[in-house]
Amino acid sequence: MRRTVATAAAVALFTATQTTPALAAPPAPTDVQVNWADANLHLVRTSWSGGGADSKARIEYQDGSAPTEWFPTTGNQFARNWAVRYGKVARVAVVTTDAAGASAPAYSPWFDTNLAGAPKITAAVPQANGSVQLIWLNTAAPADTTPGDPLDLPPSQVGKVRLQFWSWPNGAVELVPYALDTTTAVVPPRPHPQNIWVLATNEWASAGSEDIHYDDMKLFVTKAPAYGVFGKPMAIRGMAGANDGDETDLYTGSNIQVTMQTRATASKPWAYAGRYESSVHGFLIEPVAVGGREYRFYVPAWRYDEVVTGQVISASTYIPTLADFAVAGFNVRTAQVGQMVKLTVDVRPGGTVKGALQRWDGKYWRTVLPVPVTKGKAVMYVRAAGRGTTTTYRVAVPGMTYYGLPIQTTGSRSFTLAVR
């Protein structure tokens, strides 16, 4: 009995001290190669020899940047559009995997992930029909530090320039290809606002220029006088700015040149009447009133940083002009009944017209006497009448013209005469 127990204990001890032998790592792949499966779709083919049935691969970078995630695959080749870091030197690492783990990695040759040189837009000129003329420079690509690598392709094979424009109102994005050496193109008329780029494409991806924002220029008068007085400045206020589709958001930028145009009647052509600058606070223009005219404002095609706008013309505003009375009144405010008082008139423009001395009857102005005005001036004597009364008077001149521009019928400021 003792011998049986001892034997069992020895067997148990022997069993407990045994170890399972480690599984051998799978064989490593060899001869890892890369080439383009379809450069237009940016598909890189990776192939290798040896290894096992299951493998995985990733992109690693020469400068130690974080590699991509491992991509599992079966067989000895696959094609993939890698999300690479551009402007790097990289390689593909491949390992074989099985239940024992992963093999030692095998590597492809080093290759660069350089993009083409980004175009530089030098001019963006909106045209009258709503199109935009673009001019750009094609810049040189970065230096190739792995010349002749298996993923280098000649520009003639995959290089191209594309014009991309995105119209906000309808959400449409369009791409128009051009030959590699193209340096100018016209973006066709599309609803605004728009974003526009020039893209230089190689086997890896596209390098884009700065984007141009083609917005609408808004131009309007915010305040204009109901009338002007001959020879005196008027205050016309307005606002000009680029609008990106949000009517509450107006980008006024700087140096928006506003041209004022005028004409006497709708049958006359518009004439240049001055150029001004609109700032973040808008514009204030103070033209001198010389007769009734229509006023409108014009902003040519404009660019500020990346924003461009086409030309725009405001709605027109008609501002009539009144005559300007420098003097209109008696030489005294109080007179004896029967006394001759002196009436003096000095009015501009200096026309020769038949004016009138008028009195206020509490409801209307009533003509008392004609006042002959010669070259804008008149002096006459009036006999004071109506003892114990105080009468309110004014002088009125009829409509006239000044170099073909109309001056409205105008009454002077009122004045009084008390008769004792």
C-alpha positions in Angstrom: 0.0 0.0 0.0 2.8 2.4 0.8 4.5 1.6 -2.5 1.3 2.4 -4.5 0.9 5.8 -2.8 4.6 6.7 -3.4 4.3 5.8 -7.1 1.2 7.9 -7.6 2.9 10.9 -6.0 5.9 10.5 -8.3 3.7 10.5 -11.3 1.8 13.6 -10.2 5.1 15.4 -9.6 6.4 14.5 -13.0 3.2 15.6 -14.7 3.2 19.0 -12.9 6.8 19.9 -13.9 6.3 19.2 -17.7 6.0 22.4 -20.1 4.3 22.8 -23.4 6.9 23.5 -26.2 6.4 27.0 -27.8 4.9 27.2 -31.3 7.4 28.4 -34.0 6.8 31.9 -35.5 5.4 31.8 -39.1 7.9 32.2 -41.9 8.5 35.8 -42.9 7.6 37.0 -46.5 10.3 37.9 -48.9 10.7 40.1 -52.0 8.1 42.7 -51.1 7.3 44.9 -54.2 5.0 47.8 -54.9 3.7 49.2 -58.1 0.6 51.0 -59.3 -2.5 48.9 -59.9 -4.3 52.0 -61.2 -2.6 55.3 -60.7 -5.7 57.3 -61.7 -7.5 55.7 -58.8 -4.4 55.9 -56.5 -4.5 52.1 -56.1 -1.1 50.7 -55.0 -0.4 47.0 -55.6 1.7 45.2 -53.0 3.0 41.7 -53.7 5.5 39.3 -52.0 6.9 35.8 -52.0 6.7 33.1 -49.3 5.0 33.6 -46.0 1.8 32.0 -44.9 -1.8 32.1 -46.0 -2.7 35.1 -43.8 -0.8 38.4 -43.8 -1.1 42.0 -42.9 0.6 45.1 -44.1 1.0 48.8 -43.2 2.7 52.0 -44.4 5.8 53.1 -42.4 7.6 56.4 -42.7 11.3 57.1 -42.8 11.1 60.0 -40.4 9.4 58.0 -37.7 5.9 59.4 -38.2 3.1 57.2 -36.9 2.5 54.3 -39.3 -0.9 53.4 -40.6 -3.1 50.7 -39.0 -2.3 47.1 -40.1 -4.4 46.0 -43.1 -5.2 42.2 -43.0 -5.2 40.3 -46.3 -4.9 36.8 -47.7 -2.8 35.6 -50.5 0.4 37.2 -51.7 -0.8 40.5 -53.1 -3.5 43.1 -52.8 -4.3 46.6 -54.2 -5.2 49.4 -51.8 -5.7 53.2 -51.9 -3.6 54.0 -48.8 -4.4 57.0 -46.6 -0.8 58.1 -46.7 0.9 61.1 -45.3 1.9 63.3 -48.2 5.4 64.7 -48.6 7.0 61.8 -46.9 9.4 58.9 -47.7 7.6 55.6 -47.0 7.6 51.9 -47.5 5.2 49.0 -47.1 5.8 46.5 -44.2 4.3 43.0 -44.6 4.2 40.3 -41.9 2.7 36.7 -42.0 0.3 35.8 -39.3 -1.0 32.5 -37.8 -2.0 31.1 -34.4 1.6 31.6 -33.2 1.5 35.3 -33.9 3.3 37.4 -36.6 6.5 36.9 -38.5 9.3 39.3 -38.7 8.4 42.1 -41.2 9.6 42.3 -44.7 9.8 45.7 -46.5 9.3 47.2 -49.9 11.8 49.7 -51.3 11.4 53.2 -50.1 9.2 55.6 -52.1 8.1 59.2 -51.8 4.5 60.4 -51.4 5.1 63.9 -52.8 2.2 65.8 -54.4 2.5 68.0 -57.4 3.4 71.7 -56.8 0.2 73.6 -55.8 -0.9 76.2 -58.4 -0.8 79.8 -57.4 -3.6 82.0 -58.6 -2.4 85.4 -59.7 -5.6 86.9 -61.1 -9.3 86.2 -60.8 -11.3 88.6 -62.9 -15.2 88.4 -62.9 -16.6 89.1 -66.4 -19.8 90.9 -67.3 -21.6 87.6 -68.2 -21.0 86.2 -64.7 -18.0 84.0 -65.6 -14.5 84.4 -64.0 -11.2 84.5 -65.8 -8.5 82.8 -63.8 -4.8 83.1 -64.3 -2.3 81.0 -62.3 1.3 79.8 -62.0 2.1 76.1 -62.0 4.8 75.7 -59.3 7.5 73.1 -59.1 7.0 69.9 -57.3 9.1 69.2 -54.1 12.5 67.7 -54.6 12.4 63.9 -55.2 14.6 62.2 -52.6 13.9 58.7 -53.9 14.4 59.2 -57.7 13.4 56.2 -59.7 11.4 54.6 -56.9 8.8 52.0 -58.1 5.9 54.4 -57.6 7.3 57.4 -59.5 5.4 58.1 -62.7 6.1 60.7 -65.3 3.8 63.8 -65.3 2.9 63.1 -68.9 1.2 59.9 -67.7 -0.9 61.0 -64.8 -0.3 64.8 -64.4 -3.1 67.2 -65.1 -4.6 70.4 -64.0 -8.3 70.6 -63.0 -10.6 73.5 -62.3 -13.0 72.8 -59.4 -15.9 75.1 -58.7 -18.7 74.6 -56.1 -21.9 76.6 -56.4 -23.5 77.1 -53.0 -27.1 77.7 -54.1 -27.5 74.3 -55.8 -24.7 72.5 -54.1 -23.2 71.4 -57.4 -19.5 70.6 -57.6 -17.9 70.5 -61.1 -14.4 69.4 -62.2 -13.0 70.5 -65.5 -9.7 68.9 -66.6 -7.0 70.8 -68.6 -3.6 70.0 -70.0 -0.7 70.0 -67.6 0.9 73.3 -68.8 -2.4 75.3 -68.8 -2.2 78.6 -66.9 -5.5 80.2 -67.6 -9.2 79.2 -67.8 -12.7 80.6 -67.6 -15.1 79.4 -64.9 -18.5 79.5 -66.7 -21.4 81.5 -65.2 -22.9 79.7 -62.2 -25.1 80.8 -59.3 -23.3 82.7 -56.6 -21.7 82.4 -54.1 -19.0 80.0 -55.4 -15.8 78.5 -54.3 -13.1 78.0 -57.0 -9.8 76.1 -56.9 -7.1 75.1 -59.3 -5.9 71.6 -58.6 -2.6 70.0 -59.8 -2.9 66.2 -59.8 -0.2 63.5 -59.8 -0.3 59.8 -59.0 -1.0 60.4 -55.3 -3.6 63.1 -55.1 -4.3 66.8 -55.9 -2.5 69.8 -54.6 -4.9 72.8 -54.5 -4.4 76.5 -54.9 -6.0 78.9 -52.3 -9.7 78.9 -52.9 -11.4 82.0 -54.5 -14.7 83.0 -53.1 -16.9 84.5 -55.9 -19.6 86.4 -54.0 -22.2 88.9 -55.0 -21.5 92.6 -54.4 -24.3 94.4 -52.7 -24.6 98.1 -53.3 -27.5 100.3 -52.1 -28.3 103.8 -50.9 -29.3 103.9 -47.2 -30.2 107.6 -47.0 -30.7 110.4 -49.5 -32.3 113.8 -49.1 -35.8 114.5 -50.3 -34.5 117.5 -52.2 -31.3 119.6 -52.5 -30.8 123.3 -52.3 -29.0 125.0 -55.2 -25.3 125.4 -54.7 -25.2 123.5 -51.4 -23.9 120.0 -50.7 -26.2 117.1 -50.1 -25.5 114.0 -48.0 -26.0 110.7 -49.7 -25.1 107.6 -47.7 -24.8 104.1 -48.9 -23.2 100.7 -48.3 -21.2 98.4 -50.5 -19.9 94.9 -49.6 -19.6 91.3 -50.6 -22.4 89.0 -49.7 -21.8 85.2 -49.3 -25.5 84.3 -49.4 -26.4 85.3 -45.9 -28.3 88.6 -46.3 -27.4 89.6 -42.7 -23.7 89.2 -43.4 -22.1 91.9 -45.5 -18.3 91.8 -45.9 -17.3 95.4 -46.5 -13.6 94.7 -46.7 -11.6 97.8 -47.8 -10.9 99.9 -50.8 -14.3 99.3 -52.5 -14.3 102.0 -55.2 -17.8 103.5 -55.7 -18.4 105.7 -58.8 -21.3 108.1 -58.8 -23.2 108.7 -62.1 -25.9 111.2 -62.9 -28.3 112.1 -65.6 -31.0 114.8 -66.1 -33.7 112.6 -67.5 -34.2 108.9 -68.5 -33.5 109.9 -72.1 -30.0 111.1 -71.3 -26.9 108.9 -70.9 -25.4 108.4 -67.5 -22.4 110.6 -66.9 -19.4 110.2 -64.5 -19.8 112.4 -61.4 -17.0 111.3 -59.1 -15.3 108.3 -57.5 -15.3 107.5 -53.8 -14.3 104.8 -51.4 -16.6 102.6 -49.3 -15.3 101.5 -45.9 -16.6 99.2 -43.2 -19.0 102.1 -42.4 -20.2 102.5 -46.0 -19.8 105.6 -48.0 -20.9 109.3 -47.6 -21.0 111.4 -50.8 -21.8 115.1 -50.7 -22.5 116.3 -54.2 -23.5 119.9 -54.7 -27.0 120.4 -55.9 -27.1 122.2 -59.3 -30.5 121.0 -60.5 -32.8 118.0 -60.3 -31.0 114.8 -61.4 -31.0 111.0 -61.1 -28.2 109.5 -59.1 -26.9 106.0 -59.2 -23.7 104.2 -58.0 -21.4 101.7 -59.7 -18.8 99.3 -58.3 -16.5 97.5 -60.8 -15.2 94.0 -60.4 -13.5 93.8 -57.0 -11.0 91.6 -55.2 -9.9 91.6 -51.6 -7.7 88.7 -50.5 -9.6 85.6 -51.6 -12.9 87.3 -52.2 -13.9 88.5 -55.7 -17.2 90.1 -56.9 -18.5 91.1 -60.3 -19.5 94.7 -61.2 -22.8 96.0 -59.8 -25.0 99.1 -60.3 -27.4 100.4 -57.7 -31.0 101.4 -58.3 -31.3 105.1 -59.3 -32.6 107.9 -57.0 -34.1 111.2 -58.3 -33.3 114.2 -56.1 -35.0 117.5 -57.1 -33.4 120.9 -56.4 -34.9 124.0 -54.9 -33.7 127.6 -55.4 -31.5 129.0 -52.7 -32.7 132.3 -51.2 -29.8 134.2 -49.7 -32.1 137.2 -48.9 -35.8 137.6 -48.9 -37.6 140.1 -46.7 -38.4 143.7 -45.8 -35.9 146.1 -44.4 -38.1 146.5 -41.2 -40.3 144.3 -39.1 -42.7 147.1 -38.0 -44.0 150.0 -40.1 -46.6 152.7 -39.8 -49.7 152.4 -42.0 -49.0 153.9 -45.4 -45.2 153.7 -44.9 -43.1 152.4 -47.9 -41.0 149.4 -46.9 -38.2 148.0 -48.9 -38.4 144.4 -50.2 -35.0 142.8 -51.2 -34.6 139.4 -52.9 -31.4 137.6 -53.7 -31.9 134.1 -55.0 -29.8 131.5 -56.8 -29.4 130.5 -59.5 -29.4 134.0 -60.9 -32.3 133.6 -63.3 -34.6 136.2 -64.7 -38.1 135.2 -63.7 -41.4 136.7 -62.5 -41.6 136.0 -58.7 -44.4 136.8 -56.3 -44.8 138.3 -52.9 -47.2 136.1 -51.0 -49.0 136.3 -47.7 -50.3 133.4 -45.5 -54.1 133.5 -44.9 -54.0 130.8 -42.3 -54.5 128.0 -44.9 -52.9 129.0 -48.2 -50.3 131.3 -49.6 -52.0 134.1 -51.5 -50.1 136.2 -54.1 -50.1 139.9 -53.1 -47.8 141.5 -55.7 -45.6 140.3 -58.6 -41.8 140.5 -57.9 -39.7 140.9 -61.1 -36.4 139.0 -60.5 -33.5 139.9 -62.8 -30.4 137.7 -62.7 -31.5 136.5 -59.3 -32.0 139.9 -57.7 -35.0 142.2 -57.0 -35.5 145.4 -55.0 -39.0 147.0 -54.7 -41.0 149.1 -52.3 -44.3 148.1 -50.8 -46.8 150.3 -49.0 -47.7 149.0 -45.5 -51.5 148.5 -45.0 -53.8 147.1 -42.4 -53.4 149.0 -39.2 -53.0 146.9 -36.2 -52.2 143.7 -38.1 -49.2 141.4 -38.3 -48.9 139.5 -41.6 -46.7 136.6 -42.6 -45.1 136.9 -46.0 -42.8 135.0 -48.3 -41.3 135.3 -51.8 -41.8 132.6 -54.3 -40.0 132.0 -57.6 -41.3 129.7 -60.3 -39.5 126.7 -61.7 -36.5 127.5 -63.9 -33.6 125.6 -65.4 -29.9 125.8 -64.9 -27.8 124.5 -67.8 -30.8 122.3 -68.7 -31.3 121.0 -65.2 -34.7 121.8 -63.5 -35.0 124.0 -60.4 -38.3 123.5 -58.7 -40.8 126.3 -57.8 -39.5 127.5 -54.4 -40.7 129.6 -51.6 -38.4 131.6 -49.3 -38.4 131.4 -45.5 -41.3 133.4 -44.1 -41.0 136.9 -42.6 -43.5 139.2 -40.9 -44.5 142.8 -41.0 -46.4 144.5 -38.2 -48.4 147.6 -39.1 -49.3 150.2 -36.5 
